Amino acid sequence: MPSHTILLAGANRGLGLGLAREYLGRGWQVVATARDPDKAKALHELRSAHQGALAVERLDVADPESGAALAGRLDGRTLDVLFVVAGVSGYKDVPIHEVPPEGVAREFVVNASGPVTLAETMQPLLAPNAPVVFMTSVLGSIAGNTTGGWELYRASKAALNMFASSYALRHRERPVIVMHPGWVRTDMGGPNAPVSVEQSARGMAEVIEARTTPGIAYLDYQGATLPW
């Protein structure tokens, strides 16, 4: 029986790398991307340990031409899951009126419009019922914003949720998940976060496997529904 294939967009470190390890452990074929594959040492080590199961590809999620080039290189493959993991947070403690316009633009493209543009580009490669997953955050919940802070990041993830909702309406047959990974011990989450990369990756994989219903859901790594 042929194995399934997942495309992980943004997998050279942190949660993306953890997801690559998780899916390889489940016997999947993994296509993992990095903006600069030559510097993705951990991915190359993982590829060496899983001969033939992991492909490392170049992708800048903010560049539509980069996405189109990747789709061309993957032509002929079928993707059973697309998970856009890539994201940035460059102005954590800066109120929006102090962020330069180019900083706002960069974060919105990488975190919000770029992932959905990539999903549309990969549409011809997706299996008919393949879930499309976008890495969002509980910080993108407008209803859940009771503390403020992280203003640009919050807004970019709320925008991603909205773009993903529109994507789901264009592709009503497809399960779409905007996924909160939990507060995870990564470069962004910090060393005091309560959830390990391994716990988060395992939980997200289980949630994706269980989600077969068409339409969009805003879920965390344990399967709980989050408020928009």
DAWO-V462753 format. One line per field, one symbol per residue. ss: DSSP state (H for helix, E for strand, C for the rest). phi: phi as a letter, one per 20 degrees, with the letter a starting at -180 (. if undefined). psi: psi as a letter, one per 30 degrees, with the letter a starting at -180 (. if undefined). Layout:
# DAWO-V462753
ss=???
phi=???
psi=???
This chain:
# DAWO-V462753
ss=CCCCEEEEECCCCHHHHHHHHHHHHCCCEEEEEECCHHHCHHHHHHHHHCCCCEEEEECCCCCHHHHHHHHHHCCCCCEEEEEECCCCCCCCCCCHHHCCHHHHHHHHHHHHHHHHHHHHHHHHHEEEEEEEEEECCHHHCCCCCCCCCCHHHHHHHHHHHHHHHHHHHHCCCCEEEEEECCCECCCCCCCCCCECHHHHHHHHHHHHHHCCCCEEEEEECCCCECCC
phi=.ffecdddencealfffffgfffffeneecdddbfcgfdegfffffffecgndcddcebdfedgffffffgffegoedeebdceegacbdcgddfgfdefgfffffffffecfggfgfgffegfeefgdffdcdfdaffefffeedcmmlfffgfffffggfffffgfffcfedfccedefnedfcgffnfefedegfffffffffffffedffoecdcdfdnfedff
psi=kkllkkjjjigflbeeeeeeeeeefgglkkjklleiffgieeeeeeeefikffkkklkkjffjeeeeeeeeefgkflkkfkkjjeklljfhegklefgkkefeeeeeeeefdeeeeeeeeefeffklegkkkkkjblfffjefgjffalheeeeeeeeeeeeeeeeeeffiffkkkkjkjfljkiaeeflfgkfkleeeeeeeeeeeeefjfkllkkjllfggkklk.
